[in-house]
Amino acid sequence: MPIDDRDLTRQDEDISPAEFAAEERREHYAFGNWPEIAGTVFTLFVIWLIFAFTG
């Protein structure tokens, strides 16, 4: 189902609960916690690099 401009400007409060649940099922992105964990590890690595090379 293509997205039109009206769908892009609708707020969650304007959508019925059934329509919101259907939209969530249609998108089906479930990344879990790994993006937060990877971001934390990368941030700690960058901090370590900063302190390792600047003394």
PDBQT receptor file of N, H, CA, C and O in Angstrom, charges set to zero:
ATOM      1  N   MET A   1       0.839  -1.170   0.000  1.00  0.00    +0.000 N 
ATOM      2  CA  MET A   1       0.000   0.000   0.000  1.00  0.00    +0.000 C 
ATOM      3  C   MET A   1       0.885   1.235   0.000  1.00  0.00    +0.000 C 
ATOM      4  O   MET A   1       1.673   1.422   0.927  1.00  0.00    +0.000 OA
ATOM      5  N   PRO A   2       0.776   2.078  -1.014  1.00  0.00    +0.000 N 
ATOM      6  CA  PRO A   2       1.626   3.267  -1.071  1.00  0.00    +0.000 C 
ATOM      7  C   PRO A   2       1.220   4.303  -0.027  1.00  0.00    +0.000 C 
ATOM      8  O   PRO A   2       0.057   4.391   0.365  1.00  0.00    +0.000 OA
ATOM      9  N   ILE A   3       2.175   5.060   0.402  1.00  0.00    +0.000 N 
ATOM     10  H   ILE A   3       3.120   4.988   0.084  1.00  0.00    +0.000 HD
ATOM     11  CA  ILE A   3       1.949   6.115   1.390  1.00  0.00    +0.000 C 
ATOM     12  C   ILE A   3       1.623   7.407   0.650  1.00  0.00    +0.000 C 
ATOM     13  O   ILE A   3       2.342   7.794  -0.272  1.00  0.00    +0.000 OA
ATOM     14  N   ASP A   4       0.559   8.066   1.043  1.00  0.00    +0.000 N 
ATOM     15  H   ASP A   4      -0.025   7.752   1.792  1.00  0.00    +0.000 HD
ATOM     16  CA  ASP A   4       0.271   9.375   0.455  1.00  0.00    +0.000 C 
ATOM     17  C   ASP A   4       0.530  10.459   1.499  1.00  0.00    +0.000 C 
ATOM     18  O   ASP A   4       0.811  10.158   2.659  1.00  0.00    +0.000 OA
ATOM     19  N   ASP A   5       0.435  11.705   1.084  1.00  0.00    +0.000 N 
ATOM     20  H   ASP A   5       0.207  11.949   0.142  1.00  0.00    +0.000 HD
ATOM     21  CA  ASP A   5       0.774  12.827   1.959  1.00  0.00    +0.000 C 
ATOM     22  C   ASP A   5      -0.136  12.920   3.179  1.00  0.00    +0.000 C 
ATOM     23  O   ASP A   5       0.302  13.368   4.239  1.00  0.00    +0.000 OA
ATOM     24  N   ARG A   6      -1.386  12.507   3.049  1.00  0.00    +0.000 N 
ATOM     25  H   ARG A   6      -1.742  12.143   2.188  1.00  0.00    +0.000 HD
ATOM     26  CA  ARG A   6      -2.299  12.575   4.191  1.00  0.00    +0.000 C 
ATOM     27  C   ARG A   6      -1.850  11.632   5.309  1.00  0.00    +0.000 C 
ATOM     28  O   ARG A   6      -2.014  11.945   6.488  1.00  0.00    +0.000 OA
ATOM     29  N   ASP A   7      -1.279  10.468   4.937  1.00  0.00    +0.000 N 
ATOM     30  H   ASP A   7      -1.146  10.214   3.979  1.00  0.00    +0.000 HD
ATOM     31  CA  ASP A   7      -0.796   9.535   5.952  1.00  0.00    +0.000 C 
ATOM     32  C   ASP A   7       0.425  10.088   6.673  1.00  0.00    +0.000 C 
ATOM     33  O   ASP A   7       0.632   9.790   7.850  1.00  0.00    +0.000 OA
ATOM     34  N   LEU A   8       1.229  10.883   5.993  1.00  0.00    +0.000 N 
ATOM     35  H   LEU A   8       1.061  11.125   5.038  1.00  0.00    +0.000 HD
ATOM     36  CA  LEU A   8       2.448  11.409   6.599  1.00  0.00    +0.000 C 
ATOM     37  C   LEU A   8       2.161  12.468   7.651  1.00  0.00    +0.000 C 
ATOM     38  O   LEU A   8       2.951  12.641   8.578  1.00  0.00    +0.000 OA
ATOM     39  N   THR A   9       1.050  13.179   7.527  1.00  0.00    +0.000 N 
ATOM     40  H   THR A   9       0.408  13.038   6.774  1.00  0.00    +0.000 HD
ATOM     41  CA  THR A   9       0.772  14.262   8.460  1.00  0.00    +0.000 C 
ATOM     42  C   THR A   9      -0.191  13.865   9.573  1.00  0.00    +0.000 C 
ATOM     43  O   THR A   9      -0.478  14.689  10.441  1.00  0.00    +0.000 OA
ATOM     44  N   ARG A  10      -0.693  12.654   9.582  1.00  0.00    +0.000 N 
ATOM     45  H   ARG A  10      -0.460  11.984   8.877  1.00  0.00    +0.000 HD
ATOM     46  CA  ARG A  10      -1.630  12.228  10.615  1.00  0.00    +0.000 C 
ATOM     47  C   ARG A  10      -0.873  11.910  11.895  1.00  0.00    +0.000 C 
ATOM     48  O   ARG A  10       0.197  11.302  11.862  1.00  0.00    +0.000 OA
ATOM     49  N   GLN A  11      -1.430  12.320  13.006  1.00  0.00    +0.000 N 
ATOM     50  H   GLN A  11      -2.299  12.814  13.033  1.00  0.00    +0.000 HD
ATOM     51  CA  GLN A  11      -0.841  12.042  14.306  1.00  0.00    +0.000 C 
ATOM     52  C   GLN A  11      -1.426  10.749  14.854  1.00  0.00    +0.000 C 
ATOM     53  O   GLN A  11      -2.499  10.318  14.431  1.00  0.00    +0.000 OA
ATOM     54  N   ASP A  12      -0.722  10.130  15.795  1.00  0.00    +0.000 N 
ATOM     55  H   ASP A  12       0.150  10.479  16.139  1.00  0.00    +0.000 HD
ATOM     56  CA  ASP A  12      -1.214   8.897  16.398  1.00  0.00    +0.000 C 
ATOM     57  C   ASP A  12      -2.565   9.093  17.083  1.00  0.00    +0.000 C 
ATOM     58  O   ASP A  12      -3.379   8.171  17.133  1.00  0.00    +0.000 OA
ATOM     59  N   GLU A  13      -2.801  10.288  17.606  1.00  0.00    +0.000 N 
ATOM     60  H   GLU A  13      -2.140  11.037  17.565  1.00  0.00    +0.000 HD
ATOM     61  CA  GLU A  13      -4.066  10.557  18.289  1.00  0.00    +0.000 C 
ATOM     62  C   GLU A  13      -5.234  10.621  17.311  1.00  0.00    +0.000 C 
ATOM     63  O   GLU A  13      -6.381  10.423  17.712  1.00  0.00    +0.000 OA
ATOM     64  N   ASP A  14      -4.961  10.896  16.032  1.00  0.00    +0.000 N 
ATOM     65  H   ASP A  14      -4.030  11.058  15.707  1.00  0.00    +0.000 HD
ATOM     66  CA  ASP A  14      -6.015  10.989  15.026  1.00  0.00    +0.000 C 
ATOM     67  C   ASP A  14      -6.422   9.636  14.473  1.00  0.00    +0.000 C 
ATOM     68  O   ASP A  14      -7.405   9.542  13.739  1.00  0.00    +0.000 OA
ATOM     69  N   ILE A  15      -5.688   8.591  14.809  1.00  0.00    +0.000 N 
ATOM     70  H   ILE A  15      -4.889   8.668  15.406  1.00  0.00    +0.000 HD
ATOM     71  CA  ILE A  15      -5.919   7.269  14.249  1.00  0.00    +0.000 C 
ATOM     72  C   ILE A  15      -6.625   6.404  15.291  1.00  0.00    +0.000 C 
ATOM     73  O   ILE A  15      -6.319   6.481  16.481  1.00  0.00    +0.000 OA
ATOM     74  N   SER A  16      -7.560   5.590  14.839  1.00  0.00    +0.000 N 
ATOM     75  H   SER A  16      -7.808   5.529  13.872  1.00  0.00    +0.000 HD
ATOM     76  CA  SER A  16      -8.240   4.683  15.769  1.00  0.00    +0.000 C 
ATOM     77  C   SER A  16      -7.257   3.611  16.236  1.00  0.00    +0.000 C 
ATOM     78  O   SER A  16      -6.296   3.310  15.529  1.00  0.00    +0.000 OA
ATOM     79  N   PRO A  17      -7.483   3.032  17.414  1.00  0.00    +0.000 N 
ATOM     80  CA  PRO A  17      -6.563   2.001  17.913  1.00  0.00    +0.000 C 
ATOM     81  C   PRO A  17      -6.409   0.815  16.960  1.00  0.00    +0.000 C 
ATOM     82  O   PRO A  17      -5.310   0.280  16.813  1.00  0.00    +0.000 OA
ATOM     83  N   ALA A  18      -7.488   0.406  16.320  1.00  0.00    +0.000 N 
ATOM     84  H   ALA A  18      -8.380   0.841  16.439  1.00  0.00    +0.000 HD
ATOM     85  CA  ALA A  18      -7.392  -0.723  15.387  1.00  0.00    +0.000 C 
ATOM     86  C   ALA A  18      -6.533  -0.358  14.170  1.00  0.00    +0.000 C 
ATOM     87  O   ALA A  18      -5.734  -1.167  13.698  1.00  0.00    +0.000 OA
ATOM     88  N   GLU A  19      -6.708   0.859  13.676  1.00  0.00    +0.000 N 
ATOM     89  H   GLU A  19      -7.357   1.517  14.060  1.00  0.00    +0.000 HD
ATOM     90  CA  GLU A  19      -5.913   1.302  12.528  1.00  0.00    +0.000 C 
ATOM     91  C   GLU A  19      -4.440   1.457  12.906  1.00  0.00    +0.000 C 
ATOM     92  O   GLU A  19      -3.557   1.148  12.106  1.00  0.00    +0.000 OA
ATOM     93  N   PHE A  20      -4.173   1.933  14.122  1.00  0.00    +0.000 N 
ATOM     94  H   PHE A  20      -4.890   2.184  14.773  1.00  0.00    +0.000 HD
ATOM     95  CA  PHE A  20      -2.788   2.063  14.592  1.00  0.00    +0.000 C 
ATOM     96  C   PHE A  20      -2.128   0.695  14.709  1.00  0.00    +0.000 C 
ATOM     97  O   PHE A  20      -0.978   0.525  14.304  1.00  0.00    +0.000 OA
ATOM     98  N   ALA A  21      -2.855  -0.291  15.265  1.00  0.00    +0.000 N 
ATOM     99  H   ALA A  21      -3.789  -0.152  15.593  1.00  0.00    +0.000 HD
ATOM    100  CA  ALA A  21      -2.304  -1.646  15.396  1.00  0.00    +0.000 C 
ATOM    101  C   ALA A  21      -2.036  -2.254  14.028  1.00  0.00    +0.000 C 
ATOM    102  O   ALA A  21      -1.028  -2.936  13.842  1.00  0.00    +0.000 OA
ATOM    103  N   ALA A  22      -2.918  -2.018  13.075  1.00  0.00    +0.000 N 
ATOM    104  H   ALA A  22      -3.736  -1.464  13.226  1.00  0.00    +0.000 HD
ATOM    105  CA  ALA A  22      -2.708  -2.535  11.724  1.00  0.00    +0.000 C 
ATOM    106  C   ALA A  22      -1.479  -1.896  11.087  1.00  0.00    +0.000 C 
ATOM    107  O   ALA A  22      -0.721  -2.563  10.383  1.00  0.00    +0.000 OA
ATOM    108  N   GLU A  23      -1.284  -0.607  11.334  1.00  0.00    +0.000 N 
ATOM    109  H   GLU A  23      -1.900  -0.065  11.906  1.00  0.00    +0.000 HD
ATOM    110  CA  GLU A  23      -0.106   0.077  10.789  1.00  0.00    +0.000 C 
ATOM    111  C   GLU A  23       1.176  -0.475  11.408  1.00  0.00    +0.000 C 
ATOM    112  O   GLU A  23       2.174  -0.659  10.710  1.00  0.00    +0.000 OA
ATOM    113  N   GLU A  24       1.155  -0.737  12.697  1.00  0.00    +0.000 N 
ATOM    114  H   GLU A  24       0.345  -0.588  13.265  1.00  0.00    +0.000 HD
ATOM    115  CA  GLU A  24       2.331  -1.304  13.362  1.00  0.00    +0.000 C 
ATOM    116  C   GLU A  24       2.647  -2.695  12.821  1.00  0.00    +0.000 C 
ATOM    117  O   GLU A  24       3.815  -3.030  12.624  1.00  0.00    +0.000 OA
ATOM    118  N   ARG A  25       1.624  -3.504  12.581  1.00  0.00    +0.000 N 
ATOM    119  H   ARG A  25       0.675  -3.232  12.741  1.00  0.00    +0.000 HD
ATOM    120  CA  ARG A  25       1.849  -4.848  12.023  1.00  0.00    +0.000 C 
ATOM    121  C   ARG A  25       2.376  -4.753  10.601  1.00  0.00    +0.000 C 
ATOM    122  O   ARG A  25       3.215  -5.559  10.198  1.00  0.00    +0.000 OA
ATOM    123  N   ARG A  26       1.896  -3.780   9.838  1.00  0.00    +0.000 N 
ATOM    124  H   ARG A  26       1.215  -3.126  10.165  1.00  0.00    +0.000 HD
ATOM    125  CA  ARG A  26       2.309  -3.633   8.451  1.00  0.00    +0.000 C 
ATOM    126  C   ARG A  26       3.786  -3.229   8.365  1.00  0.00    +0.000 C 
ATOM    127  O   ARG A  26       4.500  -3.680   7.470  1.00  0.00    +0.000 OA
ATOM    128  N   GLU A  27       4.241  -2.391   9.283  1.00  0.00    +0.000 N 
ATOM    129  H   GLU A  27       3.661  -2.024  10.011  1.00  0.00    +0.000 HD
ATOM    130  CA  GLU A  27       5.637  -1.957   9.257  1.00  0.00    +0.000 C 
ATOM    131  C   GLU A  27       6.575  -3.062   9.731  1.00  0.00    +0.000 C 
ATOM    132  O   GLU A  27       7.682  -3.182   9.204  1.00  0.00    +0.000 OA
ATOM    133  N   HIS A  28       6.180  -3.851  10.683  1.00  0.00    +0.000 N 
ATOM    134  H   HIS A  28       5.281  -3.753  11.110  1.00  0.00    +0.000 HD
ATOM    135  CA  HIS A  28       6.860  -5.042  11.216  1.00  0.00    +0.000 C 
ATOM    136  C   HIS A  28       8.367  -4.888  11.458  1.00  0.00    +0.000 C 
ATOM    137  O   HIS A  28       9.125  -5.825  11.207  1.00  0.00    +0.000 OA
ATOM    138  N   TYR A  29       8.800  -3.748  11.930  1.00  0.00    +0.000 N 
ATOM    139  H   TYR A  29       8.184  -2.987  12.134  1.00  0.00    +0.000 HD
ATOM    140  CA  TYR A  29      10.201  -3.589  12.297  1.00  0.00    +0.000 C 
ATOM    141  C   TYR A  29      10.343  -3.870  13.784  1.00  0.00    +0.000 C 
ATOM    142  O   TYR A  29       9.762  -3.169  14.613  1.00  0.00    +0.000 OA
ATOM    143  N   ALA A  30      11.102  -4.878  14.115  1.00  0.00    +0.000 N 
ATOM    144  H   ALA A  30      11.573  -5.448  13.442  1.00  0.00    +0.000 HD
ATOM    145  CA  ALA A  30      11.351  -5.212  15.512  1.00  0.00    +0.000 C 
ATOM    146  C   ALA A  30      12.857  -5.425  15.663  1.00  0.00    +0.000 C 
ATOM    147  O   ALA A  30      13.351  -6.545  15.537  1.00  0.00    +0.000 OA
ATOM    148  N   PHE A  31      13.571  -4.351  15.931  1.00  0.00    +0.000 N 
ATOM    149  H   PHE A  31      13.170  -3.440  16.034  1.00  0.00    +0.000 HD
ATOM    150  CA  PHE A  31      15.021  -4.432  16.013  1.00  0.00    +0.000 C 
ATOM    151  C   PHE A  31      15.504  -4.951  17.360  1.00  0.00    +0.000 C 
ATOM    152  O   PHE A  31      16.631  -5.439  17.451  1.00  0.00    +0.000 OA
ATOM    153  N   GLY A  32      14.704  -4.863  18.391  1.00  0.00    +0.000 N 
ATOM    154  H   GLY A  32      13.789  -4.466  18.317  1.00  0.00    +0.000 HD
ATOM    155  CA  GLY A  32      15.136  -5.292  19.711  1.00  0.00    +0.000 C 
ATOM    156  C   GLY A  32      16.056  -4.253  20.331  1.00  0.00    +0.000 C 
ATOM    157  O   GLY A  32      15.940  -3.061  20.046  1.00  0.00    +0.000 OA
ATOM    158  N   ASN A  33      16.966  -4.705  21.173  1.00  0.00    +0.000 N 
ATOM    159  H   ASN A  33      17.060  -5.673  21.405  1.00  0.00    +0.000 HD
ATOM    160  CA  ASN A  33      17.857  -3.792  21.897  1.00  0.00    +0.000 C 
ATOM    161  C   ASN A  33      19.226  -3.631  21.254  1.00  0.00    +0.000 C 
ATOM    162  O   ASN A  33      20.033  -2.837  21.738  1.00  0.00    +0.000 OA
ATOM    163  N   TRP A  34      19.512  -4.352  20.190  1.00  0.00    +0.000 N 
ATOM    164  H   TRP A  34      18.856  -4.997  19.797  1.00  0.00    +0.000 HD
ATOM    165  CA  TRP A  34      20.872  -4.308  19.670  1.00  0.00    +0.000 C 
ATOM    166  C   TRP A  34      21.293  -2.929  19.158  1.00  0.00    +0.000 C 
ATOM    167  O   TRP A  34      22.482  -2.627  19.260  1.00  0.00    +0.000 OA
ATOM    168  N   PRO A  35      20.429  -2.065  18.617  1.00  0.00    +0.000 N 
ATOM    169  CA  PRO A  35      20.921  -0.737  18.207  1.00  0.00    +0.000 C 
ATOM    170  C   PRO A  35      21.424   0.092  19.385  1.00  0.00    +0.000 C 
ATOM    171  O   PRO A  35      22.426   0.797  19.263  1.00  0.00    +0.000 OA
ATOM    172  N   GLU A  36      20.733   0.014  20.532  1.00  0.00    +0.000 N 
ATOM    173  H   GLU A  36      19.919  -0.559  20.632  1.00  0.00    +0.000 HD
ATOM    174  CA  GLU A  36      21.189   0.750  21.714  1.00  0.00    +0.000 C 
ATOM    175  C   GLU A  36      22.503   0.195  22.238  1.00  0.00    +0.000 C 
ATOM    176  O   GLU A  36      23.388   0.951  22.640  1.00  0.00    +0.000 OA
ATOM    177  N   ILE A  37      22.629  -1.123  22.231  1.00  0.00    +0.000 N 
ATOM    178  H   ILE A  37      21.911  -1.737  21.904  1.00  0.00    +0.000 HD
ATOM    179  CA  ILE A  37      23.867  -1.750  22.708  1.00  0.00    +0.000 C 
ATOM    180  C   ILE A  37      25.025  -1.412  21.777  1.00  0.00    +0.000 C 
ATOM    181  O   ILE A  37      26.111  -1.063  22.241  1.00  0.00    +0.000 OA
ATOM    182  N   ALA A  38      24.804  -1.512  20.473  1.00  0.00    +0.000 N 
ATOM    183  H   ALA A  38      23.922  -1.796  20.096  1.00  0.00    +0.000 HD
ATOM    184  CA  ALA A  38      25.863  -1.186  19.510  1.00  0.00    +0.000 C 
ATOM    185  C   ALA A  38      26.247   0.284  19.611  1.00  0.00    +0.000 C 
ATOM    186  O   ALA A  38      27.427   0.623  19.517  1.00  0.00    +0.000 OA
ATOM    187  N   GLY A  39      25.270   1.156  19.800  1.00  0.00    +0.000 N 
ATOM    188  H   GLY A  39      24.311   0.881  19.876  1.00  0.00    +0.000 HD
ATOM    189  CA  GLY A  39      25.561   2.579  19.943  1.00  0.00    +0.000 C 
ATOM    190  C   GLY A  39      26.363   2.870  21.196  1.00  0.00    +0.000 C 
ATOM    191  O   GLY A  39      27.272   3.700  21.174  1.00  0.00    +0.000 OA
ATOM    192  N   THR A  40      26.035   2.191  22.291  1.00  0.00    +0.000 N 
ATOM    193  H   THR A  40      25.297   1.516  22.308  1.00  0.00    +0.000 HD
ATOM    194  CA  THR A  40      26.785   2.380  23.539  1.00  0.00    +0.000 C 
ATOM    195  C   THR A  40      28.218   1.893  23.389  1.00  0.00    +0.000 C 
ATOM    196  O   THR A  40      29.152   2.566  23.824  1.00  0.00    +0.000 OA
ATOM    197  N   VAL A  41      28.397   0.733  22.780  1.00  0.00    +0.000 N 
ATOM    198  H   VAL A  41      27.638   0.186  22.427  1.00  0.00    +0.000 HD
ATOM    199  CA  VAL A  41      29.747   0.198  22.572  1.00  0.00    +0.000 C 
ATOM    200  C   VAL A  41      30.553   1.130  21.672  1.00  0.00    +0.000 C 
ATOM    201  O   VAL A  41      31.721   1.399  21.951  1.00  0.00    +0.000 OA
ATOM    202  N   PHE A  42      29.945   1.622  20.600  1.00  0.00    +0.000 N 
ATOM    203  H   PHE A  42      28.996   1.403  20.373  1.00  0.00    +0.000 HD
ATOM    204  CA  PHE A  42      30.644   2.534  19.697  1.00  0.00    +0.000 C 
ATOM    205  C   PHE A  42      31.017   3.831  20.403  1.00  0.00    +0.000 C 
ATOM    206  O   PHE A  42      32.117   4.349  20.212  1.00  0.00    +0.000 OA
ATOM    207  N   THR A  43      30.102   4.360  21.223  1.00  0.00    +0.000 N 
ATOM    208  H   THR A  43      29.209   3.939  21.378  1.00  0.00    +0.000 HD
ATOM    209  CA  THR A  43      30.379   5.591  21.968  1.00  0.00    +0.000 C 
ATOM    210  C   THR A  43      31.531   5.395  22.938  1.00  0.00    +0.000 C 
ATOM    211  O   THR A  43      32.412   6.249  23.038  1.00  0.00    +0.000 OA
ATOM    212  N   LEU A  44      31.530   4.282  23.649  1.00  0.00    +0.000 N 
ATOM    213  H   LEU A  44      30.814   3.589  23.567  1.00  0.00    +0.000 HD
ATOM    214  CA  LEU A  44      32.630   3.991  24.575  1.00  0.00    +0.000 C 
ATOM    215  C   LEU A  44      33.951   3.828  23.827  1.00  0.00    +0.000 C 
ATOM    216  O   LEU A  44      34.997   4.252  24.318  1.00  0.00    +0.000 OA
ATOM    217  N   PHE A  45      33.909   3.216  22.643  1.00  0.00    +0.000 N 
ATOM    218  H   PHE A  45      33.059   2.872  22.245  1.00  0.00    +0.000 HD
ATOM    219  CA  PHE A  45      35.118   3.063  21.837  1.00  0.00    +0.000 C 
ATOM    220  C   PHE A  45      35.658   4.425  21.398  1.00  0.00    +0.000 C 
ATOM    221  O   PHE A  45      36.867   4.654  21.439  1.00  0.00    +0.000 OA
ATOM    222  N   VAL A  46      34.779   5.319  20.985  1.00  0.00    +0.000 N 
ATOM    223  H   VAL A  46      33.797   5.133  20.952  1.00  0.00    +0.000 HD
ATOM    224  CA  VAL A  46      35.219   6.661  20.568  1.00  0.00    +0.000 C 
ATOM    225  C   VAL A  46      35.792   7.423  21.751  1.00  0.00    +0.000 C 
ATOM    226  O   VAL A  46      36.803   8.110  21.606  1.00  0.00    +0.000 OA
ATOM    227  N   ILE A  47      35.168   7.318  22.920  1.00  0.00    +0.000 N 
ATOM    228  H   ILE A  47      34.347   6.760  23.038  1.00  0.00    +0.000 HD
ATOM    229  CA  ILE A  47      35.700   7.972  24.117  1.00  0.00    +0.000 C 
ATOM    230  C   ILE A  47      37.075   7.420  24.451  1.00  0.00    +0.000 C 
ATOM    231  O   ILE A  47      37.988   8.175  24.788  1.00  0.00    +0.000 OA
ATOM    232  N   TRP A  48      37.224   6.102  24.358  1.00  0.00    +0.000 N 
ATOM    233  H   TRP A  48      36.483   5.489  24.085  1.00  0.00    +0.000 HD
ATOM    234  CA  TRP A  48      38.537   5.497  24.625  1.00  0.00    +0.000 C 
ATOM    235  C   TRP A  48      39.572   6.007  23.625  1.00  0.00    +0.000 C 
ATOM    236  O   TRP A  48      40.702   6.307  24.011  1.00  0.00    +0.000 OA
ATOM    237  N   LEU A  49      39.204   6.109  22.343  1.00  0.00    +0.000 N 
ATOM    238  H   LEU A  49      38.286   5.865  22.030  1.00  0.00    +0.000 HD
ATOM    239  CA  LEU A  49      40.139   6.620  21.341  1.00  0.00    +0.000 C 
ATOM    240  C   LEU A  49      40.566   8.049  21.665  1.00  0.00    +0.000 C 
ATOM    241  O   LEU A  49      41.742   8.392  21.541  1.00  0.00    +0.000 OA
ATOM    242  N   ILE A  50      39.626   8.868  22.074  1.00  0.00    +0.000 N 
ATOM    243  H   ILE A  50      38.670   8.589  22.174  1.00  0.00    +0.000 HD
ATOM    244  CA  ILE A  50      39.948  10.253  22.401  1.00  0.00    +0.000 C 
ATOM    245  C   ILE A  50      40.973  10.319  23.527  1.00  0.00    +0.000 C 
ATOM    246  O   ILE A  50      41.961  11.046  23.425  1.00  0.00    +0.000 OA
ATOM    247  N   PHE A  51      40.743   9.562  24.604  1.00  0.00    +0.000 N 
ATOM    248  H   PHE A  51      39.940   8.972  24.687  1.00  0.00    +0.000 HD
ATOM    249  CA  PHE A  51      41.671   9.603  25.731  1.00  0.00    +0.000 C 
ATOM    250  C   PHE A  51      42.975   8.870  25.426  1.00  0.00    +0.000 C 
ATOM    251  O   PHE A  51      44.015   9.241  25.971  1.00  0.00    +0.000 OA
ATOM    252  N   ALA A  52      42.957   7.869  24.596  1.00  0.00    +0.000 N 
ATOM    253  H   ALA A  52      42.113   7.569  24.153  1.00  0.00    +0.000 HD
ATOM    254  CA  ALA A  52      44.167   7.118  24.275  1.00  0.00    +0.000 C 
ATOM    255  C   ALA A  52      45.142   7.952  23.451  1.00  0.00    +0.000 C 
ATOM    256  O   ALA A  52      46.354   7.841  23.631  1.00  0.00    +0.000 OA
ATOM    257  N   PHE A  53      44.630   8.779  22.553  1.00  0.00    +0.000 N 
ATOM    258  H   PHE A  53      43.645   8.869  22.406  1.00  0.00    +0.000 HD
ATOM    259  CA  PHE A  53      45.522   9.501  21.648  1.00  0.00    +0.000 C 
ATOM    260  C   PHE A  53      45.754  10.960  22.055  1.00  0.00    +0.000 C 
ATOM    261  O   PHE A  53      46.579  11.642  21.446  1.00  0.00    +0.000 OA
ATOM    262  N   THR A  54      45.049  11.439  23.058  1.00  0.00    +0.000 N 
ATOM    263  H   THR A  54      44.379  10.885  23.553  1.00  0.00    +0.000 HD
ATOM    264  CA  THR A  54      45.299  12.817  23.487  1.00  0.00    +0.000 C 
ATOM    265  C   THR A  54      46.004  12.879  24.822  1.00  0.00    +0.000 C 
ATOM    266  O   THR A  54      46.369  13.961  25.283  1.00  0.00    +0.000 OA
ATOM    267  N   GLY A  55      46.197  11.740  25.444  1.00  0.00    +0.000 N 
ATOM    268  H   GLY A  55      45.900  10.862  25.070  1.00  0.00    +0.000 HD
ATOM    269  CA  GLY A  55      46.954  11.688  26.679  1.00  0.00    +0.000 C 
ATOM    270  C   GLY A  55      46.137  12.030  27.848  1.00  0.00    +0.000 C 
ATOM    271  O   GLY A  55      46.638  12.031  28.972  1.00  0.00    +0.000 OA
TER     272      GLY A  55
